[in-house]
Amino acid sequence: MPVLKEHRLRLGDRSVTLLEGPAGWGECSPLATYPSDPAICRRAAEEAATIGFPPAVRAHVPVNALVQGPFSVQELRAYPAVKVKVRDAAALALVAAVRDAVGPRVAVRVDANGAWDVDTAVMMIASLARYDLEYVEQPVATLDDLARVRRRVTVRVAADECIRGLDDARSLRALDAADVIVVKQQPLGGVRAALDVIDAAGVPAVVTSMMETSVGLAAGVALAAALPELPYACGLATLGAIAGDVTRRPLVPVDGALPVRKVTPDRELLACYQESSR
């Protein structure tokens, strides 16, 4: 493997390792709330820094806005889709407010992060269906339960946290457990590994982030840009979730989409956030 230069950074409460190599930059930044193997995340960074990304078939990737509380109506209407985090019945009012605010032209999706059991998921999805949902993401924790829910609801079901690799993707396909797969390239080992997982699942993909800097987001954008079809907006407009960035040209959405491009960190910003390097 080519020699890589490692930059260990601290951005707020996040530890971020950037790798600088012949093909550009890669990021390893496991997220505490999304269990993943640091060695696999490192592999994703090495791929980006040493061989780069597959060819892109599009120049821009549409992205969704994320709502967890008060929101700006004007801002939401600039996106093709909006995702609302839901856990209990109190979230119904937020979903209703979002649908009313964005009107029928913006897709609304919800994410329960596996919080419900099967019966609760069926009940909640039935209540939410009136808001013309694009899909409901990870309503239950396991693939088996996801398949049970899918057979009892009319809204599309998406799998996220229960997909950790090829075996899970193959199980999803065998169980016919979901209509959509949500993937993060970093915990799957890089863009090419994620493409293999998507292919094994046999359903459309939504690419999301690990709340990375622009370097890591660029890998997610590259994954979405390499997909033959991209019917859903991706969850990559997340730069605001991290305390700072490493480039003067951050990957932020314009007109509801992110550009497909490489990201080169700024040396002064690297020095500002540096813990150590070698």
N, C-alpha and C positions, 0 to 999 in steps of 0.2 A: 504494500500500500504506500502511496506517496506520503511524504512527511507533511503533517498538518500542524499548523500553529493553533494552540488552544488559548482561548480568552475566557476566563472565569469571571462572571459578572454578578452583581447584586442589584436588582431593581426592586426597590421596596421590599416586600417579603418573599420575592422570587429569586431563586438561584438559577442562573442561565449560563450555559456553556456554549460558546460559539467556536466553530472550527473553521479555519481559513485554509483553503487548499487550491489546487490548480484549476478546479472548475468553479470556484466561488466560495460561498459561505453556507454553513449548515448550523442548525440549532438543536441542542439537547436541553430540554427544560421540562422534566416530568412534573405533572401537576398533582399536588397532594390529594385533591378531591376526585381525581380520575386515576385509579390504580393502574400502574403500568411498570414494565421492567426497564430500569434505567439503561441496561445494556442494549435493549432493543431501540430505545430512544436515541442512544448514541449511534447505533447503526444507521438510523435515518439521517443524522447530521453528517456522518461520514460519506454517505451516498451523495448528498447535496454538494459537499465540498470536493469530492474526488471525481465524480463522473457526471454530476449535474442531473438534469431532468429530461424526461422523454419529450419528443416534439409536441408542441401545442397545436390544437386544432381550432382554437378561438383566441381572440386578443383580449377579451374581457370576461370576467366571471360575475354573474349576478349574485348578490348577497342579501341576506335577510337582516332586519333590525331585531333587536332583542328587548323585550319588555318584561320587567320584574316589579314595576311600581309606576309612579307618575311618569307621564310621557308627553312629548310634544307631537301634536297632531300633524303639523307641517312636516316635521322630520320623518315620521312614519310613512307618510304618503310619498316620500321620495324613494322608497324601497319597493321591490316587487313582492316581497313577503315579509311577514312579521311573525316572530316566535314569542309565545307567552309561556313563562314557567308556571305550572299549576301543580298543586299538591292536595288541596282540599276544596270543599264546596265554596269557600270564600273567593277562590280564584275565578269562579263563574262570572262574577261582576266585572272583573278586569278583562276577561275575554270579551264579554258583551260590550264593554266600553271601547276596546280596541276595534272590534268589528264595526261598531257605529262610527268610529272616528275615521277609519280608512276606506269605508265603503266597499262595494263589491269587487272593485278592480284589483285590490291588493289581497294576496293569499294570506290566510291566518293559519298558523300551525301551533300546537301546544306540546309541551314537554313535561312529563311527570317524573323523569329520572328514576323510574322503577319503584315509585312510592306505594303503589296500590296492589292489593290482591286481585284475583281474577274478577270476582263479583263486583268489587268496588270499581274496578276499571270499566267494566261493562256499564255500570250505572252512571259513572261520570261521563263516559264518552257519549252515552245516550242523551245526557243533559247538554253536552257541548255541541252535539251535532247540528243543532239549530243555527249555529253561527257559521255554517258552511266551511268546516275545517278542511285544510289541505291534507293534513295527516295528524295523528297523535303519536308522539315519540316516546318510546320506552315506557308504556303505561305500567308494565309489570317487570319483574327483575330477570326472569329466565326465558329462554327460548321456548321451552315447553308451554309455559303459561302464556307467552306471547301468541303462540299458535292457537291456544284455547280462546283467548280474547278475540283474535282476528275472525274466528268462525262465528262470533256472536254479535259483531258490530258491523255497521255500514261504512264507517270512516276508515280510510287507509291507516295502516299501522306501520310504524318505523322502528327498526332495531338499532340501538346504539351501544350502550354499555355491555350488553351480552355478547358482542362480537369482539373477540380478542385475537383472532387469527383465522387461518384457512379452515381449520376443523369446525369452528363455530359457523363460518360462512356456509360450509357444506351442509351442516346440520340445519341451518336456516332454510336452505333450499329443499332439503329432504322433508322437513316438517311443513313447508309452505307457510312459514311463520310470520312473514312480513311482506309488505308491499314496497318498502323502501329500506335501504341500509344507510346508516349514518357512520361516516368513517373519519378518523383522524390519522394522518399519515405518520406522525411521529411514534405513537405507541405500537404501530403495526410494523415499524422497521424501515419506513421510507416510502417514497412515491411508488416505486415499482412493486413492492410488497403489497401496498394498498390496492393497486390495480389488480393484482392477483386475487385478493380477497373479494373485491367487487365482482370480478368475473365469476368466482366460485359461487357467490350468493345468487347471481342470476336475476337481480332486481335493480332498479335505478338507484343511484347513489347521491347522497348529499354530503359534501365535504365540509367538515367543521374544524375548529382550531383547538389547541391546548392553551389558549390565552398567551400566545407567543409574542415576541418582538416581530418587527417587519421581516426579519430573516426567516423565522419559522413560518410566518404567514405566507411568504413567497413560495415555500414548498407546498403548502396547502393549495394555493392558487395554481401552481404547476400541476398538481394532481387533478384538480377540477378541469383545467385547460386541456389535459391529455385524454379525458373521457370522450368516447365517440358521441355520446349523447348526454345532455345535462338538462333534464326537464324541470329540475327544482333549483331555486336559489340556494346558495351555500351559506353556512354559518361561519364566515371568515371576517366579518366586520367587528373584530373584538379587540383592536389595539387599545381602546380606552380602558380595558380591564387590567392593564399592566401599568406599573408606575414608571413610565418613561419609555424611550425607544433608543435605538442605536444608530439611526440614520436621520439625515436632514430631509429625506424624501420618504416619509412614512407611507405604508400601504393603507390608505384610508379610502373609503368608497366615494366615487363621484357618480352622481345620478344612479345610485343603487347598484354599482358594480365596481370591482377591483380590476386594475390593469394587470396583465400577465407580463411580468418583468423580473429581472434579477434585482436584488437589493445588496448594496455595498455599504457596510457600516462606516460611520464617520470616526476617524481616529481620536478626535477630541472627546466624543461621546463614549467611546470605548474606555478611554483613560478615566473619564468621570465615574463610570460604573465598575471599573476593574477591581477584582479581588486579588487576582494573580494571573500570570500568563507564562507560557513557556513555548 
